[in-house]
């Protein structure tokens, strides 16, 4: 199954060259808009890495203008920080006054479909989806669309991604390693020693006791963002999952919970407990979320964190303003078992689901917005189109749109071509996005070599962030490329969306898992993990396992 998924995903790398304009008998206006104005309610959330183009805001920007030109009129009913997005949406839905266009994870998708919060779009998709949109959602061979089909009906469309972009790698302050004469840690024992040195040996050389080793998100703990402990547990071959619903094959065809192995968990948690006790993990971690860790890393207070491939971007952009010599690199997860056979978890290929409210008077607007998004982000007509809707040095364009339908494997393709161009100077193989990235990274690299680094220069600052992912020989995607070449991934035994039972028990089991992990790190006996495993099974885990096993057996 993994090979089929990989082959399908690789096909997406040539998506933009294979597809032409949407071939359809319908008029463009049928696919992209309306004859008369249609107003839709919108709720926005903004992350730390988002920035507006000068003079624009949520009610006046390039995407809103595009929507309006097709008679789709967004009405912004709320704007929140990304850390509050889920809470705000849940509250709005409970009140009955919620957005018409909703982005959600797979667990909420099942719940909202069954409770009538979102609309059945099965017939609307067949009627209005452009050929480009159909190709976009089908790049994994139809796996994602099949997973989103509930009793023969479709209630949402996937934001296609690729598993590589979700894999946690280890980010580290390379300049701190160099200052202390240390090498990149490849084992847990080496990681512990580096974290101790970053805490006790003044790695930034300022003569103050103001740094620590490992940054941990103590609020979400197993988040897919920066500061996650998912990557740390993977070092030991443990995969509890951000929703406590990750199912793995035990090697004999039996499906088990990825956090099942208490002995491996105790090894990992003993290490974390020791690091907390010696200060390598700050005492404040229990109140720190991903936004806090962005700030900690950017301010130079912590030196190691686990995150997906983009985890060095915001910290580097911030760090270079106060510390021009700052250098953030990445590496695959260290070996925690001593066997060298630990693997990184490879997630299914869609990350979020775009849905439309069942209260929306024109639910086909979801399909039309997706058509627009795929057209502008996967198939820009020219450089001006690309800069307008994808973005440039001054703003994060695509993140102000309602759908982020980027070409699924574009980041891996970007890494391969951009890193090669930086080494050779040959830019002939770069597309518009890649040329933009290259130009900014080159500005950063040249300024750093010349000693003229200016953190306020938009191109240099953008280039510094991009370099941590695509340009650095030891950057985020270089670490992933190593894993790809070494077959360093493991896939789950269950790759469908959560069943009704999984969706029902996940919140309880997630809360229990997170609370147990935090309590053990801060001093409770590691044997408490045995109780977690027992409770996981007793509180609905066994029923979820039975459904996962049935799915796995039928998809062999």
C-alpha positions in Angstrom: 0.0 0.0 0.0 2.8 2.4 0.8 4.4 1.9 -2.6 1.0 2.6 -4.3 0.6 5.8 -2.2 4.2 6.9 -3.0 3.8 6.4 -6.7 0.5 8.3 -6.7 2.1 11.2 -4.8 5.1 11.3 -7.0 2.7 11.9 -10.0 1.7 15.2 -8.4 5.2 16.6 -8.9 4.4 16.9 -12.6 0.8 18.0 -12.0 1.2 21.5 -13.4 2.9 20.3 -16.6 0.3 17.6 -17.3 -2.8 19.6 -16.8 -4.0 22.3 -19.1 -7.0 24.6 -18.6 -10.1 22.9 -17.2 -11.6 21.0 -20.1 -15.4 21.2 -19.5 -18.6 22.0 -21.4 -19.7 24.3 -18.6 -19.1 28.0 -18.8 -16.3 29.4 -16.6 -18.8 31.3 -14.5 -20.5 28.0 -13.6 -17.2 26.6 -12.2 -15.7 29.7 -10.6 -18.5 32.0 -9.5 -22.1 33.2 -9.8 -24.1 35.6 -12.0 -25.5 37.4 -9.0 -23.6 38.3 -5.7 -23.5 35.5 -3.1 -22.4 36.3 0.5 -20.7 33.7 2.6 -19.7 33.8 6.2 -16.0 33.4 7.0 -13.9 32.8 10.1 -10.1 33.4 9.9 -7.2 32.2 12.0 -3.7 33.6 11.6 -0.4 31.9 12.5 2.8 33.6 13.7 4.3 33.2 10.2 1.6 35.2 8.5 2.0 38.7 7.2 -0.3 40.9 5.0 0.8 42.8 2.0 1.0 46.5 2.8 -2.5 48.1 3.0 -4.4 44.8 3.0 -6.4 43.1 5.6 -9.0 40.3 5.9 -11.7 42.3 4.2 -9.5 43.8 1.5 -6.8 41.7 -0.1 -6.0 40.0 -3.4 -8.0 36.8 -2.7 -11.0 38.7 -1.5 -10.9 40.8 -4.7 -10.6 37.6 -6.7 -13.7 36.2 -5.0 -15.6 39.4 -5.4 -14.8 39.4 -9.1 -16.7 36.1 -9.3 -19.6 37.4 -7.2 -18.5 35.6 -4.1 -18.6 38.1 -1.2 -16.9 37.0 2.0 -18.4 38.3 5.3 -15.8 38.0 8.1 -17.5 37.0 11.3 -14.4 36.5 13.4 -10.6 36.5 13.3 -8.4 34.7 15.9 -4.9 33.5 16.6 -4.3 30.1 15.1 -3.9 28.6 18.6 -7.5 29.6 19.3 -9.0 28.5 16.0 -10.4 25.1 17.1 -12.0 26.6 20.3 -13.5 29.5 18.4 -15.0 27.3 15.7 -16.4 24.8 18.2 -18.1 27.7 20.1 -19.5 29.2 16.9 -21.0 25.8 15.9 -22.5 25.3 19.3 -24.1 28.8 19.0 -25.6 27.9 15.6 -23.9 30.9 14.0 -20.8 29.6 12.3 -18.8 30.1 9.0 -20.1 28.8 5.7 -16.6 27.5 4.7 -14.9 25.4 7.3 -11.5 23.8 7.5 -11.3 20.8 9.9 -9.3 17.7 10.6 -10.6 14.2 9.8 -11.9 13.5 13.3 -14.2 16.6 13.3 -15.2 15.7 9.7 -17.0 12.5 10.7 -18.6 14.2 13.7 -19.9 17.2 11.8 -21.1 15.1 8.9 -23.1 12.8 11.2 -24.6 15.7 13.2 -25.6 17.7 10.2 -23.2 20.6 10.7 -21.8 20.3 7.1 -23.5 19.7 3.8 -23.6 16.6 1.5 -21.7 17.8 -1.6 -21.7 14.6 -3.6 -23.9 15.8 -6.5 -22.4 19.3 -6.4 -18.9 17.9 -6.7 -19.8 16.0 -9.8 -21.6 19.0 -11.3 -19.1 21.8 -10.6 -15.6 20.3 -10.0 -13.1 21.4 -12.7 -10.8 18.8 -14.3 -7.9 20.5 -12.5 -9.6 20.1 -9.1 -10.4 16.4 -9.8 -6.8 15.9 -10.7 -5.6 17.6 -7.6 -7.7 15.6 -5.2 -6.9 12.4 -7.1 -3.1 12.5 -7.0 -2.9 9.8 -4.4 -4.9 7.4 -6.6 -8.2 8.3 -4.9 -7.2 7.2 -1.4 -8.2 10.5 0.2 -11.5 10.9 -1.6 -12.3 7.3 -0.7 -11.5 7.9 2.9 -13.8 11.0 3.0 -16.7 9.0 1.5 -19.2 8.2 4.3 -22.0 5.8 3.3 -21.5 6.7 -0.3 -21.6 10.5 0.3 -19.0 13.2 0.2 -19.1 16.0 2.8 -15.8 17.7 2.1 -12.7 17.9 -0.1 -9.2 17.2 1.0 -6.3 19.7 1.3 -3.8 17.4 -0.3 -0.4 17.3 1.3 2.4 14.8 1.5 3.6 12.8 4.4 7.1 14.1 4.2 6.0 17.6 5.2 4.4 16.2 8.4 7.4 14.1 9.6 9.2 15.6 12.7 12.9 16.1 12.4 15.3 17.5 15.0 16.2 21.2 14.7 19.3 22.6 16.5 21.3 25.7 17.0 24.4 24.8 14.9 26.2 27.9 16.1 25.8 26.7 19.7 27.2 23.3 18.8 30.2 25.0 17.1 30.7 27.4 20.1 30.9 24.4 22.4 32.9 22.1 20.1 30.0 19.6 19.9 28.8 17.5 17.0 25.2 16.9 15.9 23.7 14.3 18.2 22.7 11.0 16.5 21.8 9.0 19.6 19.7 9.8 22.7 22.7 9.8 25.0 24.4 12.3 22.7 21.2 14.4 22.6 21.0 14.4 26.4 24.6 15.6 26.6 24.1 18.3 24.1 20.9 19.5 25.8 22.8 19.6 29.2 25.6 21.6 27.6 23.1 24.0 26.0 21.7 24.5 29.5 24.8 24.7 31.6 27.8 25.7 29.4 26.7 29.2 28.1 26.4 28.2 24.4 25.6 31.7 23.3 28.7 33.1 25.1 26.9 36.0 26.8 28.0 35.0 30.3 24.4 34.5 31.5 22.4 31.5 32.6 19.6 32.1 30.1 19.5 29.1 27.8 18.2 25.5 28.0 18.3 22.4 25.8 15.1 20.9 24.6 11.9 22.9 23.9 8.7 20.9 24.6 5.1 21.9 23.9 3.5 21.0 27.2 0.0 22.0 26.2 -0.6 19.8 23.2 2.5 17.6 23.7 1.9 15.4 20.6 1.1 18.3 18.3 2.0 18.3 14.6 3.7 21.7 15.1 6.9 22.9 16.7 7.9 21.5 20.1 6.1 18.2 19.5 7.2 15.1 21.4 6.0 12.8 18.6 9.5 13.0 17.1 11.1 12.2 20.4 8.9 9.2 21.0 9.7 8.0 17.4 13.3 7.8 18.5 12.2 4.8 20.6 9.8 3.3 18.0 6.7 4.6 19.8 3.8 6.2 17.8 1.0 7.3 20.2 -0.3 9.8 17.7 -1.5 13.4 18.1 -5.1 12.2 18.6 -4.1 9.0 20.5 -5.5 7.1 17.6 -2.5 5.9 15.6 -2.7 2.2 14.7 0.4 0.2 13.7 1.1 -3.4 12.6 2.8 -5.5 15.2 4.7 -7.3 12.5 2.4 -10.3 12.5 -0.7 -8.7 10.9 -2.2 -7.6 14.2 -3.2 -3.9 14.6 -2.1 -2.3 17.8 -2.1 1.2 19.3 1.1 3.0 18.4 1.6 3.9 22.0 1.1 0.3 23.2 4.6 -0.6 24.1 5.0 0.4 27.7 8.7 -0.6 27.9 9.7 1.7 25.0 7.5 4.5 26.5 9.2 4.1 29.9 12.6 4.5 28.2 11.6 7.6 26.5 9.8 9.1 29.5 12.7 8.3 31.8 15.0 10.3 29.5 12.6 13.2 29.4 12.1 13.1 33.2 15.9 13.2 33.7 16.2 16.2 31.3 13.4 18.0 33.1 15.1 17.4 36.5 18.5 18.7 35.3 16.9 21.8 33.6 17.5 20.7 30.0 13.7 21.1 29.7 12.5 24.3 31.2 10.2 24.2 34.2 7.8 26.4 32.3 7.2 23.8 29.5 3.8 22.7 31.0 2.3 26.1 30.0 4.1 26.5 26.7 2.2 26.0 23.4 3.7 26.1 19.9 3.5 29.9 19.7 5.5 30.1 22.9 8.2 27.8 21.4 8.4 29.9 18.3 9.2 32.8 20.6 11.6 30.8 22.7 13.6 29.5 19.7 13.6 32.9 18.0 14.8 34.6 21.1 17.7 32.2 21.5 16.5 30.7 24.8 16.3 27.0 23.6 18.6 25.1 21.3 16.8 21.9 20.3 13.3 21.2 19.2 11.4 18.7 17.1 9.1 19.9 14.3 8.1 19.3 10.7 10.5 20.5 8.0 9.4 24.1 8.3 10.2 24.3 12.1 13.3 26.5 11.7 11.8 29.2 9.5 10.1 31.5 12.0 12.9 31.0 14.7 15.6 31.8 12.1 13.8 34.9 10.8 13.6 36.2 14.4 17.0 35.0 15.6 19.0 36.7 12.9 17.7 40.1 14.1 19.6 39.9 17.4 22.2 37.3 16.5 23.5 37.6 12.9 25.7 34.4 13.4 22.6 32.3 14.3 22.6 29.1 12.3 19.7 26.6 12.6 20.2 23.2 11.1 18.3 19.9 11.2 18.8 16.2 11.3 16.8 13.0 11.3 15.6 11.8 14.8 18.3 10.3 16.9 18.5 6.6 17.7 16.8 5.9 21.0 16.8 2.1 20.9 20.5 1.5 20.2 19.6 -0.6 17.3 19.6 2.0 14.5 16.3 0.7 13.2 13.9 3.3 14.5 11.6 4.8 11.9 9.8 8.1 11.3 6.0 8.0 11.1 4.7 8.6 7.6 1.2 10.0 7.6 -1.6 9.7 4.9 -1.5 12.3 2.2 -4.3 14.7 3.2 -4.1 17.0 6.2 -7.3 19.1 6.4 -10.8 18.8 4.9 -12.7 21.8 3.4 -16.4 21.7 4.0 -19.5 23.9 3.6 -22.1 24.6 6.3 -25.4 22.8 5.9 -27.0 26.2 6.5 -25.3 27.8 3.5 -27.9 28.8 0.8 -25.4 28.2 -2.0 -23.3 25.1 -0.9 -21.8 24.8 -4.4 -19.7 27.8 -3.5 -17.3 25.4 -1.8 -16.5 23.6 -5.1 -16.2 26.9 -7.0 -13.8 28.3 -4.4 -11.7 25.1 -4.6 -11.7 25.4 -8.4 -10.3 29.0 -8.1 -7.7 28.0 -5.5 -6.3 25.1 -7.6 -6.3 27.3 -10.7 -4.3 30.1 -9.1 -2.0 28.1 -6.8 -1.2 25.0 -8.9 -1.4 26.6 -12.3 -0.4 30.3 -12.2 -0.7 31.9 -15.6 2.3 34.2 -15.2 4.8 35.6 -12.7 2.4 38.4 -11.7 -0.3 35.8 -11.0 2.1 33.8 -8.9 3.3 36.7 -6.8 -0.3 37.9 -6.3 -1.8 34.7 -5.1 1.1 32.6 -3.8 3.0 35.5 -2.3 6.3 37.3 -2.3 8.8 38.8 0.2 6.3 41.2 1.5 3.4 38.9 2.3 2.3 35.3 2.6 -0.3 35.3 -0.2 -1.8 31.9 -0.2 -2.4 31.9 3.5 -4.9 34.8 3.1 -7.0 32.6 0.8 -9.8 30.4 2.0 -8.1 27.2 0.6 -4.4 26.3 0.6 -4.4 24.0 -2.4 -0.6 23.9 -3.1 0.8 21.2 -5.4 1.2 18.2 -3.0 4.8 17.3 -3.5 6.0 20.7 -4.4 8.2 21.1 -1.4 10.3 18.0 -2.1 10.6 19.1 -5.7 11.6 22.6 -4.5 14.3 21.3 -2.2 15.9 19.2 -4.9 16.0 21.9 -7.6 16.7 24.9 -5.3 19.5 23.3 -3.4 21.1 22.2 -6.6 20.8 25.7 -8.1 22.4 27.2 -5.0 25.4 24.9 -5.4 25.8 25.3 -9.2 24.3 28.7 -9.9 22.3 27.1 -12.8 18.7 28.3 -12.5 17.4 27.0 -15.8 15.3 24.2 -14.2 13.5 26.5 -11.7 9.8 27.4 -12.0 8.5 30.8 -10.8 8.2 29.8 -7.1 11.5 28.1 -7.1 13.2 31.1 -8.7 11.7 33.4 -6.1 13.0 31.1 -3.3 16.4 30.9 -4.9 16.7 34.7 -5.3 15.9 35.3 -1.7 18.2 32.5 -0.4 21.0 33.8 -2.6 20.6 37.3 -1.2 20.9 35.8 2.4 23.9 33.6 1.6 25.7 36.3 -0.2 25.1 38.9 2.5 26.2 36.5 5.2 29.4 35.7 3.4 30.1 39.4 2.8 29.3 40.4 6.3 26.5 42.7 5.2 23.6 40.8 6.7 20.6 43.0 7.2 17.7 41.4 9.1 15.4 44.2 8.0 16.0 43.5 4.3 12.9 41.6 3.2 14.7 39.4 0.7 17.5 38.4 3.1 15.1 37.7 6.0 12.8 35.6 3.8 15.9 33.9 2.4 17.2 33.1 5.9 13.9 31.3 6.7 13.7 29.5 3.4 17.4 28.4 3.8 16.5 26.4 6.9 14.2 24.2 4.7 15.4 24.2 1.2 18.9 25.5 0.9 21.0 24.4 3.8 22.9 21.1 3.2 21.8 20.3 6.8 18.3 21.9 6.6 14.8 20.5 7.2 14.3 18.9 3.8 17.9 17.6 3.6 17.1 15.6 6.8 13.9 14.3 5.1 15.9 13.5 1.9 18.2 11.3 4.0 15.2 9.4 5.4 13.7 9.0 1.9 17.0 7.6 0.5 17.4 5.3 3.6 13.8 4.1 3.6 13.5 5.6 7.1 9.7 5.7 7.3 7.0 3.5 8.8 3.3 3.8 7.7 0.2 3.2 9.9 -1.8 0.0 9.6 -5.0 2.1 9.4 -5.1 4.9 6.8 -8.8 5.7 6.7 -10.5 8.6 8.4 -11.6 8.1 12.0 -14.7 5.9 12.4 -17.6 7.0 14.5 -16.1 5.1 17.5 -12.7 6.5 16.9 -14.1 10.0 16.8 -16.1 9.4 20.0 -13.2 8.1 22.1 -10.3 10.1 20.7 -10.8 13.2 22.9 -10.9 11.2 26.1 -7.9 9.1 25.2 -5.9 12.1 23.9 -6.5 14.0 27.1 -5.5 11.0 29.2 -2.4 10.4 27.1 -1.2 14.0 27.3 -1.9 14.3 31.0 0.0 11.1 31.8 3.0 12.1 29.7 3.2 15.5 31.4 2.8 14.1 34.9 5.6 11.5 34.3 8.0 14.1 32.9 7.4 16.3 35.9 8.1 13.5 38.4 5.4 10.9 38.6 6.6 7.3 38.3 7.1 6.0 34.8 5.1 2.9 35.8 2.1 5.2 35.5 2.3 4.5 31.8 1.1 0.9 32.5 -2.2 2.4 33.8 -2.5 4.6 30.7 -2.3 1.6 28.4 -4.9 -0.3 30.5 -7.2 2.7 30.5 -6.7 3.3 26.8 -8.0 -0.1 26.0 -10.8 0.1 28.6 -12.1 3.5 27.6 -12.9 2.6 24.0 -9.6 1.8 22.6 -10.4 -1.9 22.1 -13.5 -1.0 20.0 -11.4 1.4 17.9 -8.8 -1.3 17.4 -11.4 -3.8 16.2 -12.5 -1.3 13.5 -8.9 -0.6 12.5 -8.2 -4.3 12.3 -11.2 -4.8 10.1 -10.1 -2.0 7.7 -6.5 -3.3 7.6 -7.7 -6.9 6.8 -9.9 -5.7 4.0 -7.2 -3.5 2.5 -4.3 -6.0 2.3 
